[in-house]
Amino acid sequence: MYIIEYLSTPAGQQPTIHMELALGSTAEEAMDQADTHLPKMAAKYGAQSYRIIDRDKRCVGIGPIGFLSPEKQ
């Protein structure tokens, strides 16, 4: 079981997290789901990135791929 946490930081406000349960059984499937849903979450909540959390509450993935690249900083 994996949980997807979509992260948004509205200007001048505290960061917020919006969560959904991943439907797949692997971290890769959870990341695919998060990549697919990120545009909808961005439009609805302003989410810019996500992280994948496993049942032991460890972060096992972040995305989208390249969102921390030096070109964007």
N, CA, C and O atoms as a Tripos MOL2 file, in Angstrom:
@<TRIPOS>MOLECULE
protein
  292   291    73     0     0
PROTEIN
NO_CHARGES

@<TRIPOS>ATOM
      1 N           0.8390   -1.1690    0.0000 N.3       1 MET1
      2 CA          0.0000    0.0000    0.0000 C.3       1 MET1
      3 C           0.8890    1.2400    0.0000 C.2       1 MET1
      4 O           1.8650    1.3230    0.7460 O.2       1 MET1
      5 N           0.5370    2.1900   -0.8420 N.am      2 TYR2
      6 CA          1.2730    3.4400   -0.9390 C.3       2 TYR2
      7 C           0.2960    4.6010   -0.8930 C.2       2 TYR2
      8 O          -0.8480    4.4920   -1.3340 O.2       2 TYR2
      9 N           0.7650    5.7050   -0.3530 N.am      3 ILE3
     10 CA         -0.0200    6.9340   -0.3110 C.3       3 ILE3
     11 C           0.7240    7.9710   -1.1370 C.2       3 ILE3
     12 O           1.9460    8.0950   -1.0430 O.2       3 ILE3
     13 N          -0.0180    8.7090   -1.9410 N.am      4 ILE4
     14 CA          0.5600    9.7960   -2.7230 C.3       4 ILE4
     15 C           0.2180   11.1010   -2.0180 C.2       4 ILE4
     16 O          -0.9490   11.3870   -1.7530 O.2       4 ILE4
     17 N           1.2400   11.8850   -1.7200 N.am      5 GLU5
     18 CA          1.0480   13.1990   -1.1150 C.3       5 GLU5
     19 C           1.4120   14.2590   -2.1530 C.2       5 GLU5
     20 O           2.5630   14.3530   -2.5790 O.2       5 GLU5
     21 N           0.4260   15.0500   -2.5520 N.am      6 TYR6
     22 CA          0.6540   16.1510   -3.4850 C.3       6 TYR6
     23 C           0.9460   17.3970   -2.6590 C.2       6 TYR6
     24 O           0.1970   17.7230   -1.7380 O.2       6 TYR6
     25 N           2.0250   18.0880   -2.9830 N.am      7 LEU7
     26 CA          2.4830   19.2200   -2.1820 C.3       7 LEU7
     27 C           2.2500   20.5310   -2.9250 C.2       7 LEU7
     28 O           2.5920   20.6610   -4.1000 O.2       7 LEU7
     29 N           1.6670   21.4930   -2.2320 N.am      8 SER8
     30 CA          1.4900   22.8230   -2.8130 C.3       8 SER8
     31 C           1.8800   23.8710   -1.7840 C.2       8 SER8
     32 O           1.6970   23.6810   -0.5820 O.2       8 SER8
     33 N           2.4160   24.9720   -2.2720 N.am      9 THR9
     34 CA          2.8170   26.0730   -1.4050 C.3       9 THR9
     35 C           2.2680   27.3660   -1.9970 C.2       9 THR9
     36 O           2.9620   28.0350   -2.7630 O.2       9 THR9
     37 N           1.0360   27.7250   -1.6550 N.am     10 PRO10
     38 CA          0.4820   28.9880   -2.1540 C.3      10 PRO10
     39 C           1.3180   30.1710   -1.6560 C.2      10 PRO10
     40 O           1.8340   30.1490   -0.5390 O.2      10 PRO10
     41 N           1.4440   31.1850   -2.4810 N.am     11 ALA11
     42 CA          2.2640   32.3520   -2.1310 C.3      11 ALA11
     43 C           1.8330   32.9420   -0.7920 C.2      11 ALA11
     44 O           0.6610   33.2550   -0.5840 O.2      11 ALA11
     45 N           2.7920   33.0870    0.1050 N.am     12 GLY12
     46 CA          2.5330   33.7060    1.3950 C.3      12 GLY12
     47 C           1.7620   32.8560    2.3790 C.2      12 GLY12
     48 O           1.3100   33.3630    3.4060 O.2      12 GLY12
     49 N           1.5990   31.5630    2.0890 N.am     13 GLN13
     50 CA          0.8430   30.6830    2.9750 C.3      13 GLN13
     51 C           1.6880   29.4760    3.3670 C.2      13 GLN13
     52 O           2.7580   29.2380    2.8070 O.2      13 GLN13
     53 N           1.1880   28.7280    4.3310 N.am     14 GLN14
     54 CA          1.8440   27.4890    4.7460 C.3      14 GLN14
     55 C           1.7030   26.4380    3.6420 C.2      14 GLN14
     56 O           0.6970   26.4200    2.9320 O.2      14 GLN14
     57 N           2.6940   25.5680    3.4930 N.am     15 PRO15
     58 CA          2.5600   24.4630    2.5420 C.3      15 PRO15
     59 C           1.3790   23.5650    2.9210 C.2      15 PRO15
     60 O           1.0810   23.3810    4.1010 O.2      15 PRO15
     61 N           0.7220   23.0160    1.9180 N.am     16 THR16
     62 CA         -0.3900   22.1030    2.1640 C.3      16 THR16
     63 C          -0.1190   20.7780    1.4660 C.2      16 THR16
     64 O           0.6070   20.7140    0.4740 O.2      16 THR16
     65 N          -0.7170   19.7240    2.0080 N.am     17 ILE17
     66 CA         -0.5760   18.3800    1.4510 C.3      17 ILE17
     67 C          -1.9690   17.8310    1.1790 C.2      17 ILE17
     68 O          -2.8540   17.8940    2.0320 O.2      17 ILE17
     69 N          -2.1500   17.2940   -0.0190 N.am     18 HIS18
     70 CA         -3.3970   16.6240   -0.3890 C.3      18 HIS18
     71 C          -3.0290   15.1830   -0.7150 C.2      18 HIS18
     72 O          -2.1280   14.9370   -1.5170 O.2      18 HIS18
     73 N          -3.7210   14.2280   -0.0960 N.am     19 MET19
     74 CA         -3.3370   12.8220   -0.2110 C.3      19 MET19
     75 C          -4.3770   12.0030   -0.9620 C.2      19 MET19
     76 O          -5.5660   12.3220   -0.9750 O.2      19 MET19
     77 N          -3.8840   10.9290   -1.5910 N.am     20 GLU20
     78 CA         -4.7590    9.9170   -2.1680 C.3      20 GLU20
     79 C          -4.0680    8.5680   -2.0450 C.2      20 GLU20
     80 O          -2.8410    8.4870   -1.9830 O.2      20 GLU20
     81 N          -4.8580    7.5310   -2.0110 N.am     21 LEU21
     82 CA         -4.3420    6.1720   -1.9290 C.3      21 LEU21
     83 C          -3.9390    5.7150   -3.3210 C.2      21 LEU21
     84 O          -4.7130    5.8460   -4.2690 O.2      21 LEU21
     85 N          -2.7410    5.1830   -3.4450 N.am     22 ALA22
     86 CA         -2.2870    4.6510   -4.7250 C.3      22 ALA22
     87 C          -3.0060    3.3320   -4.9960 C.2      22 ALA22
     88 O          -3.1750    2.5100   -4.0960 O.2      22 ALA22
     89 N          -3.4230    3.1420   -6.2350 N.am     23 LEU23
     90 CA         -4.1790    1.9440   -6.5900 C.3      23 LEU23
     91 C          -3.2820    0.7560   -6.9160 C.2      23 LEU23
     92 O          -3.7180   -0.3900   -6.8160 O.2      23 LEU23
     93 N          -2.0290    1.0140   -7.3060 N.am     24 GLY24
     94 CA         -1.1120   -0.0600   -7.6570 C.3      24 GLY24
     95 C          -0.4690   -0.6880   -6.4350 C.2      24 GLY24
     96 O          -0.6320   -0.2190   -5.3090 O.2      24 GLY24
     97 N           0.2710   -1.7690   -6.6870 N.am     25 SER25
     98 CA          0.9020   -2.4870   -5.5770 C.3      25 SER25
     99 C           2.4050   -2.2410   -5.4850 C.2      25 SER25
    100 O           3.0650   -2.7910   -4.6040 O.2      25 SER25
    101 N           2.9600   -1.4170   -6.3900 N.am     26 THR26
    102 CA          4.3900   -1.1090   -6.3470 C.3      26 THR26
    103 C           4.5970    0.4040   -6.3240 C.2      26 THR26
    104 O           3.7000    1.1750   -6.6630 O.2      26 THR26
    105 N           5.7910    0.8060   -5.9190 N.am     27 ALA27
    106 CA          6.1170    2.2330   -5.9030 C.3      27 ALA27
    107 C           6.1090    2.8080   -7.3180 C.2      27 ALA27
    108 O           5.7220    3.9600   -7.5200 O.2      27 ALA27
    109 N           6.5340    2.0110   -8.2960 N.am     28 GLU28
    110 CA          6.5450    2.4720   -9.6850 C.3      28 GLU28
    111 C           5.1250    2.7490  -10.1780 C.2      28 GLU28
    112 O           4.8850    3.7430  -10.8630 O.2      28 GLU28
    113 N           4.1900    1.8690   -9.8300 N.am     29 GLU29
    114 CA          2.7910    2.0880  -10.2170 C.3      29 GLU29
    115 C           2.2220    3.3170   -9.5150 C.2      29 GLU29
    116 O           1.4350    4.0600  -10.1020 O.2      29 GLU29
    117 N           2.6130    3.5310   -8.2740 N.am     30 ALA30
    118 CA          2.1640    4.7210   -7.5460 C.3      30 ALA30
    119 C           2.7060    5.9840   -8.2070 C.2      30 ALA30
    120 O           1.9940    6.9820   -8.3090 O.2      30 ALA30
    121 N           3.9560    5.9500   -8.6540 N.am     31 MET31
    122 CA          4.5260    7.1170   -9.3330 C.3      31 MET31
    123 C           3.8430    7.3670  -10.6700 C.2      31 MET31
    124 O           3.6160    8.5180  -11.0440 O.2      31 MET31
    125 N           3.5110    6.3000  -11.3960 N.am     32 ASP32
    126 CA          2.7710    6.4640  -12.6490 C.3      32 ASP32
    127 C           1.4210    7.1220  -12.3920 C.2      32 ASP32
    128 O           1.0110    8.0200  -13.1290 O.2      32 ASP32
    129 N           0.7330    6.6750  -11.3490 N.am     33 GLN33
    130 CA         -0.5590    7.2600  -10.9860 C.3      33 GLN33
    131 C          -0.3830    8.7330  -10.6180 C.2      33 GLN33
    132 O          -1.1690    9.5790  -11.0470 O.2      33 GLN33
    133 N           0.6340    9.0380   -9.8350 N.am     34 ALA34
    134 CA          0.8740   10.4210   -9.4200 C.3      34 ALA34
    135 C           1.2020   11.3050  -10.6210 C.2      34 ALA34
    136 O           0.7190   12.4340  -10.7070 O.2      34 ALA34
    137 N           2.0190   10.8010  -11.5490 N.am     35 ASP35
    138 CA          2.3340   11.5680  -12.7570 C.3      35 ASP35
    139 C           1.0770   11.8520  -13.5690 C.2      35 ASP35
    140 O           0.9250   12.9360  -14.1320 O.2      35 ASP35
    141 N           0.1800   10.8770  -13.6270 N.am     36 THR36
    142 CA         -1.0700   11.0430  -14.3670 C.3      36 THR36
    143 C          -1.9970   12.0440  -13.6910 C.2      36 THR36
    144 O          -2.6400   12.8420  -14.3720 O.2      36 THR36
    145 N          -2.0770   12.0150  -12.3720 N.am     37 HIS37
    146 CA         -3.0120   12.8700  -11.6360 C.3      37 HIS37
    147 C          -2.4600   14.2540  -11.3070 C.2      37 HIS37
    148 O          -3.2300   15.1450  -10.9460 O.2      37 HIS37
    149 N          -1.1410   14.4600  -11.4220 N.am     38 LEU38
    150 CA         -0.5490   15.7400  -11.0270 C.3      38 LEU38
    151 C          -1.1580   16.9420  -11.7530 C.2      38 LEU38
    152 O          -1.4100   17.9540  -11.1010 O.2      38 LEU38
    153 N          -1.4080   16.8880  -13.0650 N.am     39 PRO39
    154 CA         -2.0190   18.0590  -13.7100 C.3      39 PRO39
    155 C          -3.3870   18.4230  -13.1190 C.2      39 PRO39
    156 O          -3.7030   19.6040  -12.9770 O.2      39 PRO39
    157 N          -4.1920   17.4230  -12.7770 N.am     40 LYS40
    158 CA         -5.4990   17.6920  -12.1610 C.3      40 LYS40
    159 C          -5.3290   18.2890  -10.7670 C.2      40 LYS40
    160 O          -6.0470   19.2160  -10.3920 O.2      40 LYS40
    161 N          -4.3800   17.7580  -10.0020 N.am     41 MET41
    162 CA         -4.1350   18.2770   -8.6590 C.3      41 MET41
    163 C          -3.5290   19.6830   -8.7230 C.2      41 MET41
    164 O          -3.7810   20.5110   -7.8470 O.2      41 MET41
    165 N          -2.7390   19.9440   -9.7490 N.am     42 ALA42
    166 CA         -2.1730   21.2840   -9.9230 C.3      42 ALA42
    167 C          -3.2760   22.2890  -10.2230 C.2      42 ALA42
    168 O          -3.2720   23.4000   -9.6940 O.2      42 ALA42
    169 N          -4.2200   21.8970  -11.0740 N.am     43 ALA43
    170 CA         -5.3230   22.8000  -11.4070 C.3      43 ALA43
    171 C          -6.2440   23.0260  -10.2150 C.2      43 ALA43
    172 O          -6.7360   24.1350  -10.0070 O.2      43 ALA43
    173 N          -6.4760   21.9820   -9.4380 N.am     44 LYS44
    174 CA         -7.4270   22.0780   -8.3270 C.3      44 LYS44
    175 C          -6.8160   22.7020   -7.0730 C.2      44 LYS44
    176 O          -7.4500   23.5350   -6.4250 O.2      44 LYS44
    177 N          -5.5830   22.3030   -6.7260 N.am     45 TYR45
    178 CA         -4.9780   22.7260   -5.4600 C.3      45 TYR45
    179 C          -3.6740   23.5130   -5.6140 C.2      45 TYR45
    180 O          -3.1400   24.0170   -4.6260 O.2      45 TYR45
    181 N          -3.1640   23.6210   -6.8240 N.am     46 GLY46
    182 CA         -1.8820   24.2900   -7.0220 C.3      46 GLY46
    183 C          -0.6880   23.4140   -6.7010 C.2      46 GLY46
    184 O           0.4000   23.9210   -6.4290 O.2      46 GLY46
    185 N          -0.8810   22.0990   -6.7300 N.am     47 ALA47
    186 CA          0.2130   21.1700   -6.3990 C.3      47 ALA47
    187 C           1.3340   21.2900   -7.4280 C.2      47 ALA47
    188 O           1.0890   21.3510   -8.6330 O.2      47 ALA47
    189 N           2.5730   21.3220   -6.9260 N.am     48 GLN48
    190 CA          3.7290   21.4000   -7.8100 C.3      48 GLN48
    191 C           4.5290   20.1060   -7.8470 C.2      48 GLN48
    192 O           5.2820   19.8710   -8.7920 O.2      48 GLN48
    193 N           4.3770   19.2730   -6.8390 N.am     49 SER49
    194 CA          5.1640   18.0470   -6.7610 C.3      49 SER49
    195 C           4.4160   17.0200   -5.9190 C.2      49 SER49
    196 O           3.3530   17.2970   -5.3630 O.2      49 SER49
    197 N           5.0000   15.8300   -5.8420 N.am     50 TYR50
    198 CA          4.4020   14.7750   -5.0260 C.3      50 TYR50
    199 C           5.4980   13.9280   -4.4100 C.2      50 TYR50
    200 O           6.6510   13.9540   -4.8400 O.2      50 TYR50
    201 N           5.1060   13.1780   -3.3940 N.am     51 ARG51
    202 CA          5.9920   12.1590   -2.8430 C.3      51 ARG51
    203 C           5.1670   10.9130   -2.5780 C.2      51 ARG51
    204 O           3.9700   10.9870   -2.2990 O.2      51 ARG51
    205 N           5.8270    9.7710   -2.6710 N.am     52 ILE52
    206 CA          5.1920    8.4730   -2.4650 C.3      52 ILE52
    207 C           5.6400    7.9550   -1.1000 C.2      52 ILE52
    208 O           6.8350    7.8760   -0.8160 O.2      52 ILE52
    209 N           4.6660    7.6030   -0.2600 N.am     53 ILE53
    210 CA          4.9300    7.1260    1.0930 C.3      53 ILE53
    211 C           4.4950    5.6610    1.1920 C.2      53 ILE53
    212 O           3.3930    5.3120    0.7690 O.2      53 ILE53
    213 N           5.3590    4.8050    1.7500 N.am     54 ASP54
    214 CA          4.9990    3.3900    1.9060 C.3      54 ASP54
    215 C           4.3150    3.1430    3.2490 C.2      54 ASP54
    216 O           4.1210    4.0700    4.0350 O.2      54 ASP54
    217 N           3.9530    1.8870    3.5040 N.am     55 ARG55
    218 CA          3.2020    1.5560    4.7230 C.3      55 ARG55
    219 C           3.9960    1.8160    6.0000 C.2      55 ARG55
    220 O           3.4100    1.9630    7.0720 O.2      55 ARG55
    221 N           5.3290    1.8740    5.8960 N.am     56 ASP56
    222 CA          6.1710    2.1700    7.0570 C.3      56 ASP56
    223 C           6.4440    3.6670    7.2060 C.2      56 ASP56
    224 O           7.2970    4.0770    7.9930 O.2      56 ASP56
    225 N           5.7160    4.4700    6.4480 N.am     57 LYS57
    226 CA          5.8090    5.9390    6.4780 C.3      57 LYS57
    227 C           7.1720    6.4480    6.0230 C.2      57 LYS57
    228 O           7.6650    7.4620    6.5160 O.2      57 LYS57
    229 N           7.7800    5.7230    5.0670 N.am     58 ARG58
    230 CA          9.0400    6.1630    4.4680 C.3      58 ARG58
    231 C           8.7530    6.7310    3.0880 C.2      58 ARG58
    232 O           7.9020    6.2190    2.3600 O.2      58 ARG58
    233 N           9.4620    7.7850    2.7350 N.am     59 CYS59
    234 CA          9.3360    8.3440    1.3960 C.3      59 CYS59
    235 C          10.1280    7.4550    0.4420 C.2      59 CYS59
    236 O          11.3370    7.2900    0.6040 O.2      59 CYS59
    237 N           9.4510    6.8840   -0.5510 N.am     60 VAL60
    238 CA         10.1110    5.9800   -1.4890 C.3      60 VAL60
    239 C          10.1810    6.5590   -2.8960 C.2      60 VAL60
    240 O          10.7200    5.9200   -3.8000 O.2      60 VAL60
    241 N           9.6460    7.7530   -3.0910 N.am     61 GLY61
    242 CA          9.7220    8.3880   -4.3990 C.3      61 GLY61
    243 C           9.2420    9.8230   -4.3410 C.2      61 GLY61
    244 O           8.3800   10.1760   -3.5360 O.2      61 GLY61
    245 N           9.8240   10.6560   -5.2210 N.am     62 ILE62
    246 CA          9.3760   12.0310   -5.3600 C.3      62 ILE62
    247 C           9.2540   12.3490   -6.8380 C.2      62 ILE62
    248 O           9.8650   11.6870   -7.6760 O.2      62 ILE62
    249 N           8.4800   13.3400   -7.1470 N.am     63 GLY63
    250 CA          8.3210   13.6890   -8.5480 C.3      63 GLY63
    251 C           7.6280   15.0200   -8.6990 C.2      63 GLY63
    252 O           7.2780   15.6390   -7.6950 O.2      63 GLY63
    253 N           7.4210   15.4710   -9.8800 N.am     64 PRO64
    254 CA          7.7350   14.7660  -11.1230 C.3      64 PRO64
    255 C           9.2400   14.7270  -11.3770 C.2      64 PRO64
    256 O          10.0040   15.4790  -10.7730 O.2      64 PRO64
    257 N           9.6440   13.8540  -12.2630 N.am     65 ILE65
    258 CA         11.0560   13.6990  -12.5760 C.3      65 ILE65
    259 C          11.5930   15.0360  -13.0690 C.2      65 ILE65
    260 O          11.0180   15.6550  -13.9640 O.2      65 ILE65
    261 N          12.6900   15.4690  -12.4820 N.am     66 GLY66
    262 CA         13.3350   16.7080  -12.8980 C.3      66 GLY66
    263 C          12.8200   17.9620  -12.2240 C.2      66 GLY66
    264 O          13.2940   19.0520  -12.5420 O.2      66 GLY66
    265 N          11.8570   17.8570  -11.2950 N.am     67 PHE67
    266 CA         11.3260   19.0830  -10.6950 C.3      67 PHE67
    267 C          12.3400   19.7710   -9.7890 C.2      67 PHE67
    268 O          12.1570   20.9400   -9.4480 O.2      67 PHE67
    269 N          13.3970   19.0800   -9.3930 N.am     68 LEU68
    270 CA         14.4610   19.6940   -8.5970 C.3      68 LEU68
    271 C          15.7140   19.9660   -9.4250 C.2      68 LEU68
    272 O          16.7880   20.1960   -8.8680 O.2      68 LEU68
    273 N          15.5840   19.9410  -10.7560 N.am     69 SER69
    274 CA         16.7600   20.1310  -11.6020 C.3      69 SER69
    275 C          17.3100   21.5510  -11.4540 C.2      69 SER69
    276 O          16.5510   22.4760  -11.1690 O.2      69 SER69
    277 N          18.6130   21.7330  -11.6420 N.am     70 PRO70
    278 CA         19.2290   23.0590  -11.4710 C.3      70 PRO70
    279 C          18.6290   24.1300  -12.3820 C.2      70 PRO70
    280 O          18.6180   25.3050  -12.0140 O.2      70 PRO70
    281 N          18.1340   23.7530  -13.5550 N.am     71 GLU71
    282 CA         17.5560   24.7280  -14.4760 C.3      71 GLU71
    283 C          16.3320   25.4140  -13.8890 C.2      71 GLU71
    284 O          16.0380   26.5530  -14.2510 O.2      71 GLU71
    285 N          15.6100   24.7450  -12.9900 N.am     72 LYS72
    286 CA         14.3710   25.2840  -12.4340 C.3      72 LYS72
    287 C          14.5890   26.0010  -11.1070 C.2      72 LYS72
    288 O          13.6490   26.5940  -10.5790 O.2      72 LYS72
    289 N          15.7820   25.9660  -10.5590 N.am     73 GLN73
    290 CA         16.0320   26.5940   -9.2550 C.3      73 GLN73
    291 C          16.4600   28.0290   -9.4180 C.2      73 GLN73
    292 O          16.7130   28.7130   -8.4260 O.2      73 GLN73
@<TRIPOS>BOND
     1     1     2 1
     2     2     3 1
     3     3     4 2
     4     3     5 am
     5     5     6 1
     6     6     7 1
     7     7     8 2
     8     7     9 am
     9     9    10 1
    10    10    11 1
    11    11    12 2
    12    11    13 am
    13    13    14 1
    14    14    15 1
    15    15    16 2
    16    15    17 am
    17    17    18 1
    18    18    19 1
    19    19    20 2
    20    19    21 am
    21    21    22 1
    22    22    23 1
    23    23    24 2
    24    23    25 am
    25    25    26 1
    26    26    27 1
    27    27    28 2
    28    27    29 am
    29    29    30 1
    30    30    31 1
    31    31    32 2
    32    31    33 am
    33    33    34 1
    34    34    35 1
    35    35    36 2
    36    35    37 am
    37    37    38 1
    38    38    39 1
    39    39    40 2
    40    39    41 am
    41    41    42 1
    42    42    43 1
    43    43    44 2
    44    43    45 am
    45    45    46 1
    46    46    47 1
    47    47    48 2
    48    47    49 am
    49    49    50 1
    50    50    51 1
    51    51    52 2
    52    51    53 am
    53    53    54 1
    54    54    55 1
    55    55    56 2
    56    55    57 am
    57    57    58 1
    58    58    59 1
    59    59    60 2
    60    59    61 am
    61    61    62 1
    62    62    63 1
    63    63    64 2
    64    63    65 am
    65    65    66 1
    66    66    67 1
    67    67    68 2
    68    67    69 am
    69    69    70 1
    70    70    71 1
    71    71    72 2
    72    71    73 am
    73    73    74 1
    74    74    75 1
    75    75    76 2
    76    75    77 am
    77    77    78 1
    78    78    79 1
    79    79    80 2
    80    79    81 am
    81    81    82 1
    82    82    83 1
    83    83    84 2
    84    83    85 am
    85    85    86 1
    86    86    87 1
    87    87    88 2
    88    87    89 am
    89    89    90 1
    90    90    91 1
    91    91    92 2
    92    91    93 am
    93    93    94 1
    94    94    95 1
    95    95    96 2
    96    95    97 am
    97    97    98 1
    98    98    99 1
    99    99   100 2
   100    99   101 am
   101   101   102 1
   102   102   103 1
   103   103   104 2
   104   103   105 am
   105   105   106 1
   106   106   107 1
   107   107   108 2
   108   107   109 am
   109   109   110 1
   110   110   111 1
   111   111   112 2
   112   111   113 am
   113   113   114 1
   114   114   115 1
   115   115   116 2
   116   115   117 am
   117   117   118 1
   118   118   119 1
   119   119   120 2
   120   119   121 am
   121   121   122 1
   122   122   123 1
   123   123   124 2
   124   123   125 am
   125   125   126 1
   126   126   127 1
   127   127   128 2
   128   127   129 am
   129   129   130 1
   130   130   131 1
   131   131   132 2
   132   131   133 am
   133   133   134 1
   134   134   135 1
   135   135   136 2
   136   135   137 am
   137   137   138 1
   138   138   139 1
   139   139   140 2
   140   139   141 am
   141   141   142 1
   142   142   143 1
   143   143   144 2
   144   143   145 am
   145   145   146 1
   146   146   147 1
   147   147   148 2
   148   147   149 am
   149   149   150 1
   150   150   151 1
   151   151   152 2
   152   151   153 am
   153   153   154 1
   154   154   155 1
   155   155   156 2
   156   155   157 am
   157   157   158 1
   158   158   159 1
   159   159   160 2
   160   159   161 am
   161   161   162 1
   162   162   163 1
   163   163   164 2
   164   163   165 am
   165   165   166 1
   166   166   167 1
   167   167   168 2
   168   167   169 am
   169   169   170 1
   170   170   171 1
   171   171   172 2
   172   171   173 am
   173   173   174 1
   174   174   175 1
   175   175   176 2
   176   175   177 am
   177   177   178 1
   178   178   179 1
   179   179   180 2
   180   179   181 am
   181   181   182 1
   182   182   183 1
   183   183   184 2
   184   183   185 am
   185   185   186 1
   186   186   187 1
   187   187   188 2
   188   187   189 am
   189   189   190 1
   190   190   191 1
   191   191   192 2
   192   191   193 am
   193   193   194 1
   194   194   195 1
   195   195   196 2
   196   195   197 am
   197   197   198 1
   198   198   199 1
   199   199   200 2
   200   199   201 am
   201   201   202 1
   202   202   203 1
   203   203   204 2
   204   203   205 am
   205   205   206 1
   206   206   207 1
   207   207   208 2
   208   207   209 am
   209   209   210 1
   210   210   211 1
   211   211   212 2
   212   211   213 am
   213   213   214 1
   214   214   215 1
   215   215   216 2
   216   215   217 am
   217   217   218 1
   218   218   219 1
   219   219   220 2
   220   219   221 am
   221   221   222 1
   222   222   223 1
   223   223   224 2
   224   223   225 am
   225   225   226 1
   226   226   227 1
   227   227   228 2
   228   227   229 am
   229   229   230 1
   230   230   231 1
   231   231   232 2
   232   231   233 am
   233   233   234 1
   234   234   235 1
   235   235   236 2
   236   235   237 am
   237   237   238 1
   238   238   239 1
   239   239   240 2
   240   239   241 am
   241   241   242 1
   242   242   243 1
   243   243   244 2
   244   243   245 am
   245   245   246 1
   246   246   247 1
   247   247   248 2
   248   247   249 am
   249   249   250 1
   250   250   251 1
   251   251   252 2
   252   251   253 am
   253   253   254 1
   254   254   255 1
   255   255   256 2
   256   255   257 am
   257   257   258 1
   258   258   259 1
   259   259   260 2
   260   259   261 am
   261   261   262 1
   262   262   263 1
   263   263   264 2
   264   263   265 am
   265   265   266 1
   266   266   267 1
   267   267   268 2
   268   267   269 am
   269   269   270 1
   270   270   271 1
   271   271   272 2
   272   271   273 am
   273   273   274 1
   274   274   275 1
   275   275   276 2
   276   275   277 am
   277   277   278 1
   278   278   279 1
   279   279   280 2
   280   279   281 am
   281   281   282 1
   282   282   283 1
   283   283   284 2
   284   283   285 am
   285   285   286 1
   286   286   287 1
   287   287   288 2
   288   287   289 am
   289   289   290 1
   290   290   291 1
   291   291   292 2
@<TRIPOS>SUBSTRUCTURE
     1 MET1         2 RESIDUE 1 A MET
     2 TYR2         6 RESIDUE 1 A TYR
     3 ILE3        10 RESIDUE 1 A ILE
     4 ILE4        14 RESIDUE 1 A ILE
     5 GLU5        18 RESIDUE 1 A GLU
     6 TYR6        22 RESIDUE 1 A TYR
     7 LEU7        26 RESIDUE 1 A LEU
     8 SER8        30 RESIDUE 1 A SER
     9 THR9        34 RESIDUE 1 A THR
    10 PRO10       38 RESIDUE 1 A PRO
    11 ALA11       42 RESIDUE 1 A ALA
    12 GLY12       46 RESIDUE 1 A GLY
    13 GLN13       50 RESIDUE 1 A GLN
    14 GLN14       54 RESIDUE 1 A GLN
    15 PRO15       58 RESIDUE 1 A PRO
    16 THR16       62 RESIDUE 1 A THR
    17 ILE17       66 RESIDUE 1 A ILE
    18 HIS18       70 RESIDUE 1 A HIS
    19 MET19       74 RESIDUE 1 A MET
    20 GLU20       78 RESIDUE 1 A GLU
    21 LEU21       82 RESIDUE 1 A LEU
    22 ALA22       86 RESIDUE 1 A ALA
    23 LEU23       90 RESIDUE 1 A LEU
    24 GLY24       94 RESIDUE 1 A GLY
    25 SER25       98 RESIDUE 1 A SER
    26 THR26      102 RESIDUE 1 A THR
    27 ALA27      106 RESIDUE 1 A ALA
    28 GLU28      110 RESIDUE 1 A GLU
    29 GLU29      114 RESIDUE 1 A GLU
    30 ALA30      118 RESIDUE 1 A ALA
    31 MET31      122 RESIDUE 1 A MET
    32 ASP32      126 RESIDUE 1 A ASP
    33 GLN33      130 RESIDUE 1 A GLN
    34 ALA34      134 RESIDUE 1 A ALA
    35 ASP35      138 RESIDUE 1 A ASP
    36 THR36      142 RESIDUE 1 A THR
    37 HIS37      146 RESIDUE 1 A HIS
    38 LEU38      150 RESIDUE 1 A LEU
    39 PRO39      154 RESIDUE 1 A PRO
    40 LYS40      158 RESIDUE 1 A LYS
    41 MET41      162 RESIDUE 1 A MET
    42 ALA42      166 RESIDUE 1 A ALA
    43 ALA43      170 RESIDUE 1 A ALA
    44 LYS44      174 RESIDUE 1 A LYS
    45 TYR45      178 RESIDUE 1 A TYR
    46 GLY46      182 RESIDUE 1 A GLY
    47 ALA47      186 RESIDUE 1 A ALA
    48 GLN48      190 RESIDUE 1 A GLN
    49 SER49      194 RESIDUE 1 A SER
    50 TYR50      198 RESIDUE 1 A TYR
    51 ARG51      202 RESIDUE 1 A ARG
    52 ILE52      206 RESIDUE 1 A ILE
    53 ILE53      210 RESIDUE 1 A ILE
    54 ASP54      214 RESIDUE 1 A ASP
    55 ARG55      218 RESIDUE 1 A ARG
    56 ASP56      222 RESIDUE 1 A ASP
    57 LYS57      226 RESIDUE 1 A LYS
    58 ARG58      230 RESIDUE 1 A ARG
    59 CYS59      234 RESIDUE 1 A CYS
    60 VAL60      238 RESIDUE 1 A VAL
    61 GLY61      242 RESIDUE 1 A GLY
    62 ILE62      246 RESIDUE 1 A ILE
    63 GLY63      250 RESIDUE 1 A GLY
    64 PRO64      254 RESIDUE 1 A PRO
    65 ILE65      258 RESIDUE 1 A ILE
    66 GLY66      262 RESIDUE 1 A GLY
    67 PHE67      266 RESIDUE 1 A PHE
    68 LEU68      270 RESIDUE 1 A LEU
    69 SER69      274 RESIDUE 1 A SER
    70 PRO70      278 RESIDUE 1 A PRO
    71 GLU71      282 RESIDUE 1 A GLU
    72 LYS72      286 RESIDUE 1 A LYS
    73 GLN73      290 RESIDUE 1 A GLN
